[in-house]
Amino acid sequence: MSFGVEIPFVTLLGFELTVFEGGRSEIVYAPQPEHMNSFQVAHGGSIMTLLDVTMATAARSQTPELGVVTIEMKTSFMRPGTGRLTGQGRLMHRTGSMAFTEATVYNEAGEACAHATGTFKYVKRREAPGQAAPAVSTD
């Protein structure tokens, strides 16, 4: 399944989108050795990226022609991220310009490793390939 846009950092991490519909998203991530911290578990930055992308994808799932930018994100870590990880996201509420979301990352045993809430702003995408990206308004 495609994210609908090219996201080089997501490609680098190897995220696989498995659900993208109705205000929900699911992304599977198999951390590689270079994604580990000094304790040999998934680095918190990679888990936060998984949470961020999972929430953004949930926000876009009802209007995939729009992009989103992260306005705010709060993350809680509950246990180390080991093995194959799955992020599940949900669009909780939206307005014409904002999305309010949440996501949880689970390990292979189905245990929650991290949870986040996030606020995203909807933005229009460029019209055609090769065009400069439009300025992202923050008002």
C-alpha positions in Angstrom: 0.0 0.0 0.0 1.3 3.5 -0.9 1.5 6.6 1.3 0.5 8.5 -1.8 3.5 10.7 -1.7 7.3 10.1 -1.6 8.6 10.5 2.0 12.4 9.8 1.8 12.9 9.4 5.6 10.0 7.0 5.8 11.5 5.0 2.9 14.9 5.0 4.7 13.3 3.6 7.9 11.4 0.9 5.9 7.9 1.7 7.1 5.1 -0.4 5.5 1.6 1.1 5.4 -1.1 -1.6 5.9 -4.2 0.4 6.8 -5.2 3.9 5.3 -8.9 4.5 5.5 -11.8 6.0 7.5 -9.7 7.9 9.9 -7.4 5.0 10.7 -3.9 4.0 9.8 -1.5 1.2 10.6 2.2 1.1 9.8 4.6 -1.8 10.4 8.2 -1.2 11.2 11.1 -3.7 11.6 13.9 -1.7 13.2 17.3 -2.4 11.7 20.6 -2.5 13.7 21.4 1.1 12.7 18.0 2.2 14.2 19.0 1.0 17.7 20.1 2.9 20.8 22.9 1.9 23.1 20.6 -0.5 24.9 20.0 -2.3 21.6 16.3 -1.4 21.4 14.6 0.9 18.9 15.8 4.4 19.3 13.2 6.8 20.7 13.6 9.0 17.7 12.6 6.2 15.3 9.6 5.4 17.5 8.5 9.0 17.6 8.8 9.1 13.8 6.6 6.0 13.6 4.1 7.7 15.9 4.2 11.0 13.9 3.8 9.3 10.5 1.0 7.0 11.8 -0.9 10.0 13.1 -0.3 12.0 10.0 -1.5 9.1 7.8 -4.7 8.7 10.0 -5.3 12.5 9.5 -4.9 12.2 5.7 -6.9 9.0 5.3 -10.2 10.8 4.7 -8.8 13.4 2.4 -5.6 11.9 0.8 -5.3 14.8 -1.7 -4.3 17.1 1.2 -1.0 17.0 3.1 -0.5 17.6 6.8 2.2 19.2 8.8 2.8 18.5 12.5 1.9 21.3 14.8 2.2 19.6 18.2 3.0 16.1 19.4 3.1 14.6 22.9 4.7 11.2 23.4 4.8 8.8 26.3 7.2 5.8 26.3 6.0 2.7 28.3 8.4 -0.1 27.4 11.4 -0.6 25.1 10.5 -1.1 21.4 11.8 -4.6 20.5 11.2 -6.7 17.4 8.7 -5.8 14.7 6.7 -2.8 15.8 3.2 -1.8 14.6 1.8 1.8 14.9 -1.9 2.2 14.9 -3.4 5.7 14.5 -6.8 7.3 14.8 -8.2 10.6 13.7 -10.1 11.7 16.8 -11.5 15.0 15.5 -11.0 17.4 12.6 -11.9 20.9 11.5 -11.5 22.4 8.1 -7.9 23.1 8.8 -6.8 21.0 11.7 -6.7 17.3 12.7 -6.5 15.9 16.2 -5.0 12.4 16.4 -3.6 9.7 18.5 -1.4 6.6 17.9 0.1 3.7 19.8 3.1 1.6 18.9 2.8 -2.1 19.8 5.5 -4.8 19.9 5.0 -8.3 18.5 3.4 -9.5 21.7 0.7 -6.8 21.3 2.1 -4.8 24.3 2.0 -1.0 24.0 5.5 0.5 23.8 4.6 4.2 23.2 1.6 6.4 22.8 1.2 9.9 21.3 -1.3 12.5 20.6 -0.8 15.1 17.9 -2.2 18.1 16.2 -1.8 18.5 12.4 -2.6 21.3 10.0 -4.0 20.4 6.6 -2.2 21.9 3.6 -2.7 21.8 -0.2 -0.2 19.7 -2.2 1.6 21.0 -5.2 -0.3 20.8 -8.4 2.1 18.8 -10.6 5.4 17.0 -10.3 8.4 19.3 -10.7 6.6 22.4 -9.3 8.1 24.1 -6.3 6.4 23.2 -3.1 4.0 25.9 -1.9 4.8 27.8 1.2 3.2 26.3 4.2 1.1 28.8 6.0 1.1 28.7 9.8 -1.9 31.0 10.3 
